């Protein structure tokens, strides 16, 4: 994790398996949204 992710997740590095999977899922969805927003701006 880089420092940005560390801050986003409240600095809690002792995640359980379920929490970690949920964060990864949220991050993937966030990245999809960001990529859509970026492509919209370029048009």
mmCIF file of the N, C-alpha and C atoms, coordinates in Angstrom:
data_MODEL
# 
_entry.id   MODEL 
# 
loop_
_atom_site.group_PDB 
_atom_site.id 
_atom_site.type_symbol 
_atom_site.label_atom_id 
_atom_site.label_alt_id 
_atom_site.label_comp_id 
_atom_site.label_asym_id 
_atom_site.label_entity_id 
_atom_site.label_seq_id 
_atom_site.pdbx_PDB_ins_code 
_atom_site.Cartn_x 
_atom_site.Cartn_y 
_atom_site.Cartn_z 
_atom_site.occupancy 
_atom_site.B_iso_or_equiv 
_atom_site.pdbx_formal_charge 
_atom_site.auth_seq_id 
_atom_site.auth_comp_id 
_atom_site.auth_asym_id 
_atom_site.auth_atom_id 
_atom_site.pdbx_PDB_model_num 
ATOM 1   N N  . UNK A 1 1  ? 0.846   -1.199  0.000   1.00 0.00 ? 1  UNK A N  1 
ATOM 2   C CA . UNK A 1 1  ? 0.000   0.000   0.000   1.00 0.00 ? 1  UNK A CA 1 
ATOM 3   C C  . UNK A 1 1  ? 0.877   1.243   0.000   1.00 0.00 ? 1  UNK A C  1 
ATOM 4   N N  . UNK A 1 2  ? 0.531   2.213   -0.814  1.00 0.00 ? 2  UNK A N  1 
ATOM 5   C CA . UNK A 1 2  ? 1.262   3.467   -0.739  1.00 0.00 ? 2  UNK A CA 1 
ATOM 6   C C  . UNK A 1 2  ? 0.637   4.358   0.332   1.00 0.00 ? 2  UNK A C  1 
ATOM 7   N N  . UNK A 1 3  ? 1.241   5.525   0.562   1.00 0.00 ? 3  UNK A N  1 
ATOM 8   C CA . UNK A 1 3  ? 0.810   6.368   1.672   1.00 0.00 ? 3  UNK A CA 1 
ATOM 9   C C  . UNK A 1 3  ? -0.610  6.890   1.472   1.00 0.00 ? 3  UNK A C  1 
ATOM 10  N N  . UNK A 1 4  ? -1.023  7.089   0.219   1.00 0.00 ? 4  UNK A N  1 
ATOM 11  C CA . UNK A 1 4  ? -2.383  7.572   -0.035  1.00 0.00 ? 4  UNK A CA 1 
ATOM 12  C C  . UNK A 1 4  ? -3.397  6.529   0.409   1.00 0.00 ? 4  UNK A C  1 
ATOM 13  N N  . UNK A 1 5  ? -3.188  5.283   0.007   1.00 0.00 ? 5  UNK A N  1 
ATOM 14  C CA . UNK A 1 5  ? -4.087  4.209   0.419   1.00 0.00 ? 5  UNK A CA 1 
ATOM 15  C C  . UNK A 1 5  ? -4.081  4.074   1.937   1.00 0.00 ? 5  UNK A C  1 
ATOM 16  N N  . UNK A 1 6  ? -2.903  4.179   2.526   1.00 0.00 ? 6  UNK A N  1 
ATOM 17  C CA . UNK A 1 6  ? -2.768  4.065   3.980   1.00 0.00 ? 6  UNK A CA 1 
ATOM 18  C C  . UNK A 1 6  ? -3.635  5.116   4.666   1.00 0.00 ? 6  UNK A C  1 
ATOM 19  N N  . UNK A 1 7  ? -3.616  6.347   4.165   1.00 0.00 ? 7  UNK A N  1 
ATOM 20  C CA . UNK A 1 7  ? -4.443  7.413   4.747   1.00 0.00 ? 7  UNK A CA 1 
ATOM 21  C C  . UNK A 1 7  ? -5.917  7.145   4.497   1.00 0.00 ? 7  UNK A C  1 
ATOM 22  N N  . UNK A 1 8  ? -6.266  6.720   3.278   1.00 0.00 ? 8  UNK A N  1 
ATOM 23  C CA . UNK A 1 8  ? -7.667  6.462   2.961   1.00 0.00 ? 8  UNK A CA 1 
ATOM 24  C C  . UNK A 1 8  ? -8.270  5.430   3.896   1.00 0.00 ? 8  UNK A C  1 
ATOM 25  N N  . UNK A 1 9  ? -7.472  4.429   4.233   1.00 0.00 ? 9  UNK A N  1 
ATOM 26  C CA . UNK A 1 9  ? -7.986  3.352   5.058   1.00 0.00 ? 9  UNK A CA 1 
ATOM 27  C C  . UNK A 1 9  ? -7.757  3.617   6.539   1.00 0.00 ? 9  UNK A C  1 
ATOM 28  N N  . UNK A 1 10 ? -7.503  4.871   6.895   1.00 0.00 ? 10 UNK A N  1 
ATOM 29  C CA . UNK A 1 10 ? -7.412  5.252   8.291   1.00 0.00 ? 10 UNK A CA 1 
ATOM 30  C C  . UNK A 1 10 ? -6.131  4.797   8.972   1.00 0.00 ? 10 UNK A C  1 
ATOM 31  N N  . UNK A 1 11 ? -5.161  4.358   8.198   1.00 0.00 ? 11 UNK A N  1 
ATOM 32  C CA . UNK A 1 11 ? -3.898  3.947   8.771   1.00 0.00 ? 11 UNK A CA 1 
ATOM 33  C C  . UNK A 1 11 ? -3.964  2.625   9.500   1.00 0.00 ? 11 UNK A C  1 
ATOM 34  N N  . UNK A 1 12 ? -5.032  1.862   9.316   1.00 0.00 ? 12 UNK A N  1 
ATOM 35  C CA . UNK A 1 12 ? -5.175  0.577   10.004  1.00 0.00 ? 12 UNK A CA 1 
ATOM 36  C C  . UNK A 1 12 ? -4.628  -0.529  9.115   1.00 0.00 ? 12 UNK A C  1 
ATOM 37  N N  . UNK A 1 13 ? -3.445  -1.005  9.434   1.00 0.00 ? 13 UNK A N  1 
ATOM 38  C CA . UNK A 1 13 ? -2.816  -2.020  8.598   1.00 0.00 ? 13 UNK A CA 1 
ATOM 39  C C  . UNK A 1 13 ? -3.159  -3.434  9.062   1.00 0.00 ? 13 UNK A C  1 
ATOM 40  N N  . UNK A 1 14 ? -3.898  -3.562  10.171  1.00 0.00 ? 14 UNK A N  1 
ATOM 41  C CA . UNK A 1 14 ? -4.237  -4.885  10.705  1.00 0.00 ? 14 UNK A CA 1 
ATOM 42  C C  . UNK A 1 14 ? -5.640  -5.280  10.256  1.00 0.00 ? 14 UNK A C  1 
ATOM 43  N N  . UNK A 1 15 ? -5.821  -5.399  8.947   1.00 0.00 ? 15 UNK A N  1 
ATOM 44  C CA . UNK A 1 15 ? -7.132  -5.725  8.396   1.00 0.00 ? 15 UNK A CA 1 
ATOM 45  C C  . UNK A 1 15 ? -7.377  -7.224  8.451   1.00 0.00 ? 15 UNK A C  1 
ATOM 46  N N  . UNK A 1 16 ? -8.630  -7.584  8.695   1.00 0.00 ? 16 UNK A N  1 
ATOM 47  C CA . UNK A 1 16 ? -8.991  -8.998  8.568   1.00 0.00 ? 16 UNK A CA 1 
ATOM 48  C C  . UNK A 1 16 ? -9.130  -9.347  7.091   1.00 0.00 ? 16 UNK A C  1 
ATOM 49  N N  . UNK A 1 17 ? -9.235  -10.620 6.771   1.00 0.00 ? 17 UNK A N  1 
ATOM 50  C CA . UNK A 1 17 ? -9.355  -11.038 5.378   1.00 0.00 ? 17 UNK A CA 1 
ATOM 51  C C  . UNK A 1 17 ? -10.560 -10.423 4.696   1.00 0.00 ? 17 UNK A C  1 
ATOM 52  N N  . UNK A 1 18 ? -11.706 -10.416 5.384   1.00 0.00 ? 18 UNK A N  1 
ATOM 53  C CA . UNK A 1 18 ? -12.919 -9.870  4.783   1.00 0.00 ? 18 UNK A CA 1 
ATOM 54  C C  . UNK A 1 18 ? -12.776 -8.376  4.534   1.00 0.00 ? 18 UNK A C  1 
ATOM 55  N N  . UNK A 1 19 ? -12.229 -7.656  5.498   1.00 0.00 ? 19 UNK A N  1 
ATOM 56  C CA . UNK A 1 19 ? -12.041 -6.218  5.328   1.00 0.00 ? 19 UNK A CA 1 
ATOM 57  C C  . UNK A 1 19 ? -11.112 -5.935  4.157   1.00 0.00 ? 19 UNK A C  1 
ATOM 58  N N  . UNK A 1 20 ? -10.041 -6.694  4.068   1.00 0.00 ? 20 UNK A N  1 
ATOM 59  C CA . UNK A 1 20 ? -9.081  -6.480  2.986   1.00 0.00 ? 20 UNK A CA 1 
ATOM 60  C C  . UNK A 1 20 ? -9.746  -6.719  1.633   1.00 0.00 ? 20 UNK A C  1 
ATOM 61  N N  . UNK A 1 21 ? -10.534 -7.787  1.523   1.00 0.00 ? 21 UNK A N  1 
ATOM 62  C CA . UNK A 1 21 ? -11.215 -8.086  0.264   1.00 0.00 ? 21 UNK A CA 1 
ATOM 63  C C  . UNK A 1 21 ? -12.199 -6.976  -0.083  1.00 0.00 ? 21 UNK A C  1 
ATOM 64  N N  . UNK A 1 22 ? -12.880 -6.453  0.938   1.00 0.00 ? 22 UNK A N  1 
ATOM 65  C CA . UNK A 1 22 ? -13.849 -5.390  0.708   1.00 0.00 ? 22 UNK A CA 1 
ATOM 66  C C  . UNK A 1 22 ? -13.143 -4.122  0.241   1.00 0.00 ? 22 UNK A C  1 
ATOM 67  N N  . UNK A 1 23 ? -12.012 -3.806  0.860   1.00 0.00 ? 23 UNK A N  1 
ATOM 68  C CA . UNK A 1 23 ? -11.261 -2.621  0.457   1.00 0.00 ? 23 UNK A CA 1 
ATOM 69  C C  . UNK A 1 23 ? -10.754 -2.752  -0.968  1.00 0.00 ? 23 UNK A C  1 
ATOM 70  N N  . UNK A 1 24 ? -10.277 -3.949  -1.324  1.00 0.00 ? 24 UNK A N  1 
ATOM 71  C CA . UNK A 1 24 ? -9.803  -4.171  -2.689  1.00 0.00 ? 24 UNK A CA 1 
ATOM 72  C C  . UNK A 1 24 ? -10.955 -3.974  -3.671  1.00 0.00 ? 24 UNK A C  1 
ATOM 73  N N  . UNK A 1 25 ? -12.139 -4.487  -3.334  1.00 0.00 ? 25 UNK A N  1 
ATOM 74  C CA . UNK A 1 25 ? -13.309 -4.329  -4.202  1.00 0.00 ? 25 UNK A CA 1 
ATOM 75  C C  . UNK A 1 25 ? -13.670 -2.858  -4.347  1.00 0.00 ? 25 UNK A C  1 
ATOM 76  N N  . UNK A 1 26 ? -13.678 -2.130  -3.231  1.00 0.00 ? 26 UNK A N  1 
ATOM 77  C CA . UNK A 1 26 ? -13.978 -0.701  -3.288  1.00 0.00 ? 26 UNK A CA 1 
ATOM 78  C C  . UNK A 1 26 ? -12.944 0.040   -4.121  1.00 0.00 ? 26 UNK A C  1 
ATOM 79  N N  . UNK A 1 27 ? -11.673 -0.335  -3.957  1.00 0.00 ? 27 UNK A N  1 
ATOM 80  C CA . UNK A 1 27 ? -10.614 0.333   -4.713  1.00 0.00 ? 27 UNK A CA 1 
ATOM 81  C C  . UNK A 1 27 ? -10.778 0.083   -6.204  1.00 0.00 ? 27 UNK A C  1 
ATOM 82  N N  . UNK A 1 28 ? -11.110 -1.155  -6.581  1.00 0.00 ? 28 UNK A N  1 
ATOM 83  C CA . UNK A 1 28 ? -11.292 -1.472  -8.000  1.00 0.00 ? 28 UNK A CA 1 
ATOM 84  C C  . UNK A 1 28 ? -12.448 -0.668  -8.578  1.00 0.00 ? 28 UNK A C  1 
ATOM 85  N N  . UNK A 1 29 ? -13.552 -0.555  -7.824  1.00 0.00 ? 29 UNK A N  1 
ATOM 86  C CA . UNK A 1 29 ? -14.685 0.236   -8.314  1.00 0.00 ? 29 UNK A CA 1 
ATOM 87  C C  . UNK A 1 29 ? -14.307 1.702   -8.420  1.00 0.00 ? 29 UNK A C  1 
ATOM 88  N N  . UNK A 1 30 ? -13.564 2.206   -7.448  1.00 0.00 ? 30 UNK A N  1 
ATOM 89  C CA . UNK A 1 30 ? -13.135 3.608   -7.483  1.00 0.00 ? 30 UNK A CA 1 
ATOM 90  C C  . UNK A 1 30 ? -12.252 3.864   -8.699  1.00 0.00 ? 30 UNK A C  1 
ATOM 91  N N  . UNK A 1 31 ? -11.362 2.919   -9.003  1.00 0.00 ? 31 UNK A N  1 
ATOM 92  C CA . UNK A 1 31 ? -10.485 3.095   -10.160 1.00 0.00 ? 31 UNK A CA 1 
ATOM 93  C C  . UNK A 1 31 ? -11.281 3.095   -11.454 1.00 0.00 ? 31 UNK A C  1 
ATOM 94  N N  . UNK A 1 32 ? -12.333 2.276   -11.542 1.00 0.00 ? 32 UNK A N  1 
ATOM 95  C CA . UNK A 1 32 ? -13.183 2.280   -12.739 1.00 0.00 ? 32 UNK A CA 1 
ATOM 96  C C  . UNK A 1 32 ? -13.873 3.626   -12.895 1.00 0.00 ? 32 UNK A C  1 
ATOM 97  N N  . UNK A 1 33 ? -14.397 4.155   -11.790 1.00 0.00 ? 33 UNK A N  1 
ATOM 98  C CA . UNK A 1 33 ? -15.060 5.462   -11.835 1.00 0.00 ? 33 UNK A CA 1 
ATOM 99  C C  . UNK A 1 33 ? -14.071 6.533   -12.264 1.00 0.00 ? 33 UNK A C  1 
ATOM 100 N N  . UNK A 1 34 ? -12.874 6.513   -11.679 1.00 0.00 ? 34 UNK A N  1 
ATOM 101 C CA . UNK A 1 34 ? -11.870 7.515   -12.034 1.00 0.00 ? 34 UNK A CA 1 
ATOM 102 C C  . UNK A 1 34 ? -11.486 7.427   -13.502 1.00 0.00 ? 34 UNK A C  1 
ATOM 103 N N  . UNK A 1 35 ? -11.351 6.222   -14.026 1.00 0.00 ? 35 UNK A N  1 
ATOM 104 C CA . UNK A 1 35 ? -10.965 6.081   -15.431 1.00 0.00 ? 35 UNK A CA 1 
ATOM 105 C C  . UNK A 1 35 ? -12.071 6.603   -16.346 1.00 0.00 ? 35 UNK A C  1 
ATOM 106 N N  . UNK A 1 36 ? -13.322 6.389   -15.960 1.00 0.00 ? 36 UNK A N  1 
ATOM 107 C CA . UNK A 1 36 ? -14.445 6.922   -16.741 1.00 0.00 ? 36 UNK A CA 1 
ATOM 108 C C  . UNK A 1 36 ? -14.426 8.444   -16.701 1.00 0.00 ? 36 UNK A C  1 
ATOM 109 N N  . UNK A 1 37 ? -14.213 9.007   -15.512 1.00 0.00 ? 37 UNK A N  1 
ATOM 110 C CA . UNK A 1 37 ? -14.169 10.461  -15.391 1.00 0.00 ? 37 UNK A CA 1 
ATOM 111 C C  . UNK A 1 37 ? -13.032 11.038  -16.222 1.00 0.00 ? 37 UNK A C  1 
ATOM 112 N N  . UNK A 1 38 ? -11.870 10.393  -16.188 1.00 0.00 ? 38 UNK A N  1 
ATOM 113 C CA . UNK A 1 38 ? -10.730 10.888  -16.956 1.00 0.00 ? 38 UNK A CA 1 
ATOM 114 C C  . UNK A 1 38 ? -11.025 10.847  -18.452 1.00 0.00 ? 38 UNK A C  1 
ATOM 115 N N  . UNK A 1 39 ? -11.633 9.756   -18.925 1.00 0.00 ? 39 UNK A N  1 
ATOM 116 C CA . UNK A 1 39 ? -11.901 9.645   -20.359 1.00 0.00 ? 39 UNK A CA 1 
ATOM 117 C C  . UNK A 1 39 ? -12.958 10.666  -20.786 1.00 0.00 ? 39 UNK A C  1 
ATOM 118 N N  . UNK A 1 40 ? -13.910 10.972  -19.894 1.00 0.00 ? 40 UNK A N  1 
ATOM 119 C CA . UNK A 1 40 ? -14.904 11.997  -20.207 1.00 0.00 ? 40 UNK A CA 1 
ATOM 120 C C  . UNK A 1 40 ? -14.243 13.360  -20.364 1.00 0.00 ? 40 UNK A C  1 
ATOM 121 N N  . UNK A 1 41 ? -13.273 13.662  -19.520 1.00 0.00 ? 41 UNK A N  1 
ATOM 122 C CA . UNK A 1 41 ? -12.622 14.969  -19.572 1.00 0.00 ? 41 UNK A CA 1 
ATOM 123 C C  . UNK A 1 41 ? -11.821 15.151  -20.853 1.00 0.00 ? 41 UNK A C  1 
ATOM 124 N N  . UNK A 1 42 ? -11.300 14.066  -21.409 1.00 0.00 ? 42 UNK A N  1 
ATOM 125 C CA . UNK A 1 42 ? -10.463 14.182  -22.600 1.00 0.00 ? 42 UNK A CA 1 
ATOM 126 C C  . UNK A 1 42 ? -11.280 14.441  -23.860 1.00 0.00 ? 42 UNK A C  1 
ATOM 127 N N  . UNK A 1 43 ? -12.562 14.137  -23.841 1.00 0.00 ? 43 UNK A N  1 
ATOM 128 C CA . UNK A 1 43 ? -13.376 14.290  -25.053 1.00 0.00 ? 43 UNK A CA 1 
ATOM 129 C C  . UNK A 1 43 ? -13.781 15.742  -25.270 1.00 0.00 ? 43 UNK A C  1 
# 
